[in-house]
Amino acid sequence: MSAHELSAAEWQAFQDEHGVGAVVEATVVTVVPFGAFVEVAPGIHGLLHADSWNRTPQVGESLLVRIAEWGPPRLSVTPAG
């Protein structure tokens, strides 16, 4: 399931439980020149901007991230540490 297939209710349910500032475990799904896309819940992906890294994450790696900004279907995260 992609983020575009999630209903507004599913996004809202995740947002209600994990608001801005929440720390969640995420899995790196793709690394691109400007950042990494991470999955914070099934079908909910966020962007971890490259300027927030102290090292390049690897696909499949688990990271703790902090939810920085909501805007379904977009989610921005930052490193939690």
C-alpha positions in Angstrom: 0.0 0.0 0.0 1.4 3.4 -0.9 0.8 6.6 0.9 -1.5 7.7 -1.9 -3.8 4.7 -1.2 -4.3 5.5 2.5 -7.6 7.1 3.4 -7.8 10.4 5.1 -9.1 8.5 8.2 -6.0 6.3 8.3 -3.7 9.4 8.1 -5.8 11.1 10.8 -5.6 8.1 13.1 -1.8 8.0 12.8 -1.6 11.7 13.3 -3.9 11.6 16.4 -1.6 9.0 18.0 1.7 10.5 16.8 1.6 14.3 16.5 4.4 16.8 15.7 7.3 16.2 18.1 6.5 12.5 18.6 9.5 10.1 18.3 8.8 6.9 16.3 10.8 4.0 14.9 11.1 4.2 11.1 12.6 1.9 8.5 14.6 3.4 5.6 13.0 2.5 2.3 14.9 4.6 -0.2 17.9 6.9 -0.1 18.0 9.7 -2.7 20.4 12.7 -3.1 18.2 15.1 -1.1 17.3 12.7 1.7 15.8 9.3 2.7 12.3 8.1 2.6 11.3 6.2 5.8 8.3 4.2 6.7 6.9 5.1 10.1 3.8 2.9 9.8 2.4 0.6 7.1 1.8 2.8 4.1 2.9 6.0 5.9 6.3 7.4 4.6 8.2 10.5 5.6 11.1 12.3 4.3 14.3 12.6 6.3 16.1 15.6 4.7 19.8 15.0 3.9 20.9 18.2 5.7 19.8 16.6 9.0 22.1 13.5 8.6 25.4 13.0 10.4 25.8 9.9 8.2 24.0 8.4 5.2 21.4 5.8 6.4 21.1 2.5 4.7 18.0 0.9 3.1 16.4 -1.4 5.7 18.0 0.4 8.6 15.8 1.2 11.6 16.0 4.7 12.9 14.4 6.8 15.6 12.9 9.9 14.1 10.9 12.8 15.3 7.9 13.9 13.4 8.7 17.5 12.3 5.7 18.4 10.0 2.4 16.9 8.9 0.7 17.6 5.6 -0.9 14.4 4.4 0.0 12.9 2.1 3.4 14.4 3.2 5.3 13.8 6.4 8.7 15.3 7.3 10.9 13.8 10.0 14.2 14.6 11.7 16.6 12.4 13.5 15.5 11.8 17.1 18.9 11.9 18.6 
